[in-house]
Amino acid sequence: MNHNFNIIILIISLAFNFQLKAQNNPLTFQKLLNDGFENNYDIKLEKLSLTKADYTLLKAKGALNPFVNTILGYGAGIDPSFDNDGTEYLETKLVVPTKFGIYFYTGFRLESTIELDDPNYSFNSSGAFAGAKIPLLKGIGKNSQENTFIEVSKINQKVLGEQFSNQILTYFRELLINYLTLKEAIEEYEITKSIVSESIKYKNGIYALAENDQIPLVEKNRANSFYIDKLQELTISSMQVLEVYYNTKTLLGIDDNEKFDSIPELMDEIPDPNREKLFKYITTKKIALDSLVKNTPQYKSISLGVDENEILLNNAKNQKKNLLDLDIRVSSFGTYEEGAYNLHKTFNSNPGNSVLLTLTHNFPIKNQQQKGAYLEQLVEYDLSKTDLKQYLFESTTSVELHLKLLKQQIDLFGQTKLLVDLLKINYQDEMEKFKLGNSTQTEVIINLDNYFEALNSLNTLKYNAWKTYVGIKFILGELPKNVKELSEFLLSDFFSEL
């Protein structure tokens, strides 16, 4: 008996300890929202991805930056023509790429060749040139590799921008639902504390009746068992609160071990669902689900992915063509005997001006590599379009379902609220009958349990309705999705705006 009594005292102490700690741990949703935005790991990762996309676009645009190509050559020994004994040259060329695949270039070249029969005599030349390398088939136009890379990088930047908005939206949804779940668990804990208090009153009443010989002494054991059972439920309820609180800490990305074992005090009041306003919301949203879903960050992100795959498909189609490059080069070179350079006469010396046309063609046999790449990208494009249709279909279907569930939850909440009032009266009546000897303790306990189970059901229905409402607004993109909207958000307005 002493062992059981010690266990009871321990349970009561734990519950009382949690209650005291709750008073020192007040929280508001706004505080959690601000702390989480700064520390949430998913938000941090999306920020880094968005920054990376900026650098990727910078890299893509860098492909069009002009560059200088310099070649310094030195050769020694007799060449196969037996007319020179070594050569030295310097060539510098400025190349200007374009997004259409055409490369313009210009530069100059200095060269000195030692004659074979006279080592002291060098044959020098200098000149300037300009030209363009034009891909006539593969790689020409807006589907060039350079332009494709730039356009894909631009779209990817937009995609990640939408994904960042969606991550904020997701973070807000998860935090708000977690907050509502925590609020629900704490209120259930308070309800359980109430039933413990009620069980104490009930037990004391039974003890008084038994000691006055109005009921058998064995009835004391039944009342005591009921009391201990409710104490256990209180401990389990407190454990559930702490589990949800752990999830909150994980979501926020904050390590605060000193408060991990305490039940927080949530300062925000969550109102009961307003039947008329929520029914009006349900009716309004049913009218234009498709357009609402299409305006969400997630839909826009997938839609941009379709655009990206279309650009890559056009590039892959262009890459199927054979290589046919035209190089047009205009040059003006002069030669100088006996080692004397005269750069001022470069354009007036022999051999003078010239034009060089070079046509390069590559004919791959079967061309399976590029054909395979094109067909692969074609399937990828079809996949992205199908994914977009799937998202629209599943999102609108999900919203339709949850709008219907919300309506039923609101009706059930109203019915349960009436039931709670009736069950409370039933319990009070049964207790009076028991005192008069017209009822049993078992019937009293059943009515008391029914009353508090209804209270817990009412609490669960209230928060399930709000969590369903939050889920609907998430799919429709109606929650805060950027820093400005987060900073302006007020939880009280969220529930009163209906």
QUIZINOR-V520732 format. One record per residue. N is the residue number from 1. RES is the residue in one letter. PHI is phi in whole degrees, -180 to 180 (* if undefined). NEAR is the number of other C-alpha atoms within 12 Angstrom. Layout:
N:RES:PHI:NEAR / N:RES:PHI:NEAR
This chain:
1:M:*:7 / 2:N:-63:8 / 3:H:-62:9 / 4:N:-64:13 / 5:F:-63:13 / 6:N:-65:12 / 7:I:-63:17 / 8:I:-62:24 / 9:I:-62:17 / 10:L:-64:18 / 11:I:-63:26 / 12:I:-63:26 / 13:S:-65:17 / 14:L:-62:25 / 15:A:-62:33 / 16:F:-66:22 / 17:N:-64:19 / 18:F:-63:32 / 19:Q:-65:26 / 20:L:-66:18 / 21:K:-66:20 / 22:A:-61:28 / 23:Q:-69:18 / 24:N:-99:17 / 25:N:-133:22 / 26:P:-75:19 / 27:L:-137:26 / 28:T:-123:26 / 29:F:-63:34 / 30:Q:-62:24 / 31:K:-66:23 / 32:L:-62:34 / 33:L:-62:37 / 34:N:-69:27 / 35:D:-63:28 / 36:G:-67:30 / 37:F:-64:33 / 38:E:-79:23 / 39:N:-119:22 / 40:N:-61:30 / 41:Y:-70:22 / 42:D:-65:28 / 43:I:-64:31 / 44:K:-61:21 / 45:L:-66:20 / 46:E:-67:27 / 47:K:-61:27 / 48:L:-65:18 / 49:S:-63:24 / 50:L:-67:28 / 51:T:-64:20 / 52:K:-61:19 / 53:A:-62:27 / 54:D:-62:24 / 55:Y:-72:19 / 56:T:-64:24 / 57:L:-65:27 / 58:L:-60:20 / 59:K:-64:19 / 60:A:-64:25 / 61:K:-67:25 / 62:G:-65:21 / 63:A:-66:26 / 64:L:-98:26 / 65:N:-70:19 / 66:P:-62:19 / 67:F:-145:19 / 68:V:-107:18 / 69:N:-112:18 / 70:T:-118:18 / 71:I:-123:18 / 72:L:-118:17 / 73:G:-119:18 / 74:Y:-141:17 / 75:G:-133:17 / 76:A:-132:16 / 77:G:107:19 / 78:I:-80:18 / 79:D:-83:16 / 80:P:-60:10 / 81:S:-85:11 / 82:F:58:13 / 83:D:-116:19 / 84:N:-146:25 / 85:D:-127:26 / 86:G:105:26 / 87:T:-147:27 / 88:E:-136:25 / 89:Y:-153:24 / 90:L:-133:23 / 91:E:-131:25 / 92:T:-125:25 / 93:K:-135:26 / 94:L:-96:24 / 95:V:-114:25 / 96:V:-120:26 / 97:P:-75:27 / 98:T:-130:30 / 99:K:-72:29 / 100:F:-93:29 / 101:G:90:32 / 102:I:-90:32 / 103:Y:-113:33 / 104:F:-99:31 / 105:Y:-148:29 / 106:T:-155:30 / 107:G:-178:29 / 108:F:-141:31 / 109:R:-143:31 / 110:L:-116:34 / 111:E:-143:33 / 112:S:-132:32 / 113:T:-123:34 / 114:I:-89:31 / 115:E:-70:26 / 116:L:-69:22 / 117:D:-85:13 / 118:D:-144:14 / 119:P:-59:19 / 120:N:-87:15 / 121:Y:-111:20 / 122:S:-119:27 / 123:F:-107:30 / 124:N:-108:30 / 125:S:-147:37 / 126:S:-148:39 / 127:G:-176:38 / 128:A:-125:33 / 129:F:-149:32 / 130:A:-150:29 / 131:G:-171:29 / 132:A:-147:29 / 133:K:-109:31 / 134:I:-120:31 / 135:P:-79:33 / 136:L:-75:26 / 137:L:-122:27 / 138:K:-80:32 / 139:G:93:33 / 140:I:-98:32 / 141:G:87:23 / 142:K:-69:24 / 143:N:-95:32 / 144:S:-64:37 / 145:Q:-60:34 / 146:E:-64:31 / 147:N:-68:31 / 148:T:-62:37 / 149:F:-61:31 / 150:I:-67:33 / 151:E:-65:31 / 152:V:-65:35 / 153:S:-67:33 / 154:K:-63:29 / 155:I:-66:32 / 156:N:-62:36 / 157:Q:-64:31 / 158:K:-67:30 / 159:V:-59:31 / 160:L:-68:32 / 161:G:-64:30 / 162:E:-68:33 / 163:Q:-67:36 / 164:F:-66:33 / 165:S:-61:36 / 166:N:-67:37 / 167:Q:-68:37 / 168:I:-62:40 / 169:L:-59:36 / 170:T:-65:37 / 171:Y:-59:42 / 172:F:-64:43 / 173:R:-59:33 / 174:E:-63:31 / 175:L:-68:42 / 176:L:-67:40 / 177:I:-65:31 / 178:N:-64:35 / 179:Y:-64:43 / 180:L:-65:38 / 181:T:-65:34 / 182:L:-66:41 / 183:K:-62:40 / 184:E:-61:36 / 185:A:-65:35 / 186:I:-68:38 / 187:E:-68:33 / 188:E:-65:35 / 189:Y:-62:38 / 190:E:-66:31 / 191:I:-63:30 / 192:T:-65:34 / 193:K:-62:31 / 194:S:-66:26 / 195:I:-70:33 / 196:V:-65:34 / 197:S:-61:21 / 198:E:-65:26 / 199:S:-68:31 / 200:I:-66:24 / 201:K:-60:19 / 202:Y:-63:33 / 203:K:-62:29 / 204:N:-61:20 / 205:G:-65:25 / 206:I:-65:34 / 207:Y:-61:25 / 208:A:-64:20 / 209:L:-65:24 / 210:A:-67:21 / 211:E:-69:16 / 212:N:-93:12 / 213:D:61:14 / 214:Q:-86:19 / 215:I:-137:22 / 216:P:-63:20 / 217:L:-64:18 / 218:V:-64:18 / 219:E:-66:27 / 220:K:-64:26 / 221:N:-64:18 / 222:R:-65:24 / 223:A:-66:33 / 224:N:-67:29 / 225:S:-64:23 / 226:F:-61:31 / 227:Y:-63:34 / 228:I:-63:28 / 229:D:-60:23 / 230:K:-72:35 / 231:L:-64:34 / 232:Q:-64:27 / 233:E:-63:28 / 234:L:-65:37 / 235:T:-65:32 / 236:I:-62:23 / 237:S:-63:31 / 238:S:-66:38 / 239:M:-64:26 / 240:Q:-65:26 / 241:V:-61:38 / 242:L:-65:28 / 243:E:-64:24 / 244:V:-65:30 / 245:Y:-65:39 / 246:Y:-59:27 / 247:N:-61:23 / 248:T:-63:36 / 249:K:-60:31 / 250:T:-63:26 / 251:L:-64:32 / 252:L:-75:33 / 253:G:73:25 / 254:I:-113:24 / 255:D:-100:18 / 256:D:-134:16 / 257:N:-64:12 / 258:E:-65:13 / 259:K:-112:24 / 260:F:-67:25 / 261:D:-102:27 / 262:S:-117:32 / 263:I:-88:39 / 264:P:-75:37 / 265:E:-104:30 / 266:L:-88:29 / 267:M:-83:22 / 268:D:-78:25 / 269:E:-96:21 / 270:I:-105:30 / 271:P:-75:21 / 272:D:-69:25 / 273:P:-59:32 / 274:N:-91:26 / 275:R:-60:25 / 276:E:-65:16 / 277:K:-68:19 / 278:L:-69:32 / 279:F:-64:24 / 280:K:-65:18 / 281:Y:-61:22 / 282:I:-60:30 / 283:T:-63:18 / 284:T:-65:16 / 285:K:-74:27 / 286:K:-66:25 / 287:I:-70:16 / 288:A:-135:17 / 289:L:-64:30 / 290:D:-58:25 / 291:S:-67:18 / 292:L:-67:27 / 293:V:-66:36 / 294:K:-66:26 / 295:N:-96:22 / 296:T:-86:34 / 297:P:-59:34 / 298:Q:-66:36 / 299:Y:-64:36 / 300:K:-62:31 / 301:S:-63:32 / 302:I:-67:35 / 303:S:-63:34 / 304:L:-65:33 / 305:G:-63:34 / 306:V:-64:31 / 307:D:-62:29 / 308:E:-62:31 / 309:N:-69:32 / 310:E:-67:29 / 311:I:-64:33 / 312:L:-65:36 / 313:L:-66:33 / 314:N:-63:32 / 315:N:-66:36 / 316:A:-64:31 / 317:K:-65:28 / 318:N:-66:29 / 319:Q:-72:33 / 320:K:-69:28 / 321:K:-69:30 / 322:N:-75:24 / 323:L:-72:23 / 324:L:-144:22 / 325:D:-110:25 / 326:L:-110:25 / 327:D:-116:24 / 328:I:-106:25 / 329:R:-133:25 / 330:V:-109:25 / 331:S:-132:27 / 332:S:-139:30 / 333:F:-126:33 / 334:G:-127:32 / 335:T:-114:31 / 336:Y:-138:28 / 337:E:-85:22 / 338:E:57:19 / 339:G:76:21 / 340:A:-97:20 / 341:Y:-88:23 / 342:N:-136:22 / 343:L:-67:22 / 344:H:-69:16 / 345:K:-105:21 / 346:T:-56:27 / 347:F:-87:23 / 348:N:-121:19 / 349:S:-108:21 / 350:N:-78:21 / 351:P:-84:18 / 352:G:95:21 / 353:N:-87:20 / 354:S:-156:20 / 355:V:-128:17 / 356:L:-125:18 / 357:L:-110:17 / 358:T:-125:18 / 359:L:-116:19 / 360:T:-111:19 / 361:H:-126:17 / 362:N:-126:17 / 363:F:-116:14 / 364:P:-75:15 / 365:I:-81:10 / 366:K:73:12 / 367:N:55:17 / 368:Q:-66:15 / 369:Q:-62:16 / 370:Q:-74:24 / 371:K:-64:23 / 372:G:-63:18 / 373:A:-64:22 / 374:Y:-65:27 / 375:L:-65:22 / 376:E:-62:20 / 377:Q:-69:27 / 378:L:-63:24 / 379:V:-66:20 / 380:E:-62:24 / 381:Y:-65:28 / 382:D:-64:20 / 383:L:-62:20 / 384:S:-67:26 / 385:K:-66:24 / 386:T:-67:19 / 387:D:-62:23 / 388:L:-66:26 / 389:K:-64:21 / 390:Q:-62:18 / 391:Y:-63:26 / 392:L:-63:29 / 393:F:-64:19 / 394:E:-68:20 / 395:S:-69:31 / 396:T:-65:30 / 397:T:-65:21 / 398:S:-64:27 / 399:V:-64:34 / 400:E:-58:29 / 401:L:-62:21 / 402:H:-72:31 / 403:L:-66:36 / 404:K:-68:25 / 405:L:-64:27 / 406:L:-61:36 / 407:K:-62:31 / 408:Q:-69:23 / 409:Q:-64:33 / 410:I:-66:34 / 411:D:-62:24 / 412:L:-65:25 / 413:F:-62:32 / 414:G:-63:25 / 415:Q:-64:20 / 416:T:-68:27 / 417:K:-63:26 / 418:L:-67:18 / 419:L:-64:23 / 420:V:-58:27 / 421:D:-62:20 / 422:L:-69:21 / 423:L:-68:25 / 424:K:-64:25 / 425:I:-65:19 / 426:N:-59:24 / 427:Y:-63:29 / 428:Q:-64:23 / 429:D:-67:20 / 430:E:-65:26 / 431:M:-66:28 / 432:E:-66:20 / 433:K:-64:17 / 434:F:-64:25 / 435:K:-64:22 / 436:L:-89:15 / 437:G:85:17 / 438:N:-102:14 / 439:S:-147:20 / 440:T:-104:23 / 441:Q:-65:34 / 442:T:-60:19 / 443:E:-67:22 / 444:V:-64:34 / 445:I:-63:35 / 446:I:-61:22 / 447:N:-67:27 / 448:L:-66:34 / 449:D:-62:31 / 450:N:-60:25 / 451:Y:-64:33 / 452:F:-75:36 / 453:E:-65:26 / 454:A:-66:29 / 455:L:-61:33 / 456:N:-65:32 / 457:S:-63:29 / 458:L:-63:33 / 459:N:-63:37 / 460:T:-64:32 / 461:L:-63:33 / 462:K:-59:37 / 463:Y:-78:35 / 464:N:-63:32 / 465:A:-63:39 / 466:W:-68:41 / 467:K:-69:34 / 468:T:-64:36 / 469:Y:-61:41 / 470:V:-63:36 / 471:G:-62:33 / 472:I:-65:36 / 473:K:-66:35 / 474:F:-65:36 / 475:I:-62:37 / 476:L:-85:39 / 477:G:69:34 / 478:E:-98:29 / 479:L:-97:36 / 480:P:-55:34 / 481:K:-134:33 / 482:N:-152:27 / 483:V:-62:23 / 484:K:-62:13 / 485:E:-67:17 / 486:L:-64:28 / 487:S:-69:18 / 488:E:-92:18 / 489:F:-74:25 / 490:L:-130:22 / 491:L:-63:29 / 492:S:-63:18 / 493:D:-69:14 / 494:F:-59:23 / 495:F:-87:23 / 496:S:-88:16 / 497:E:-74:14 / 498:L:-64:20
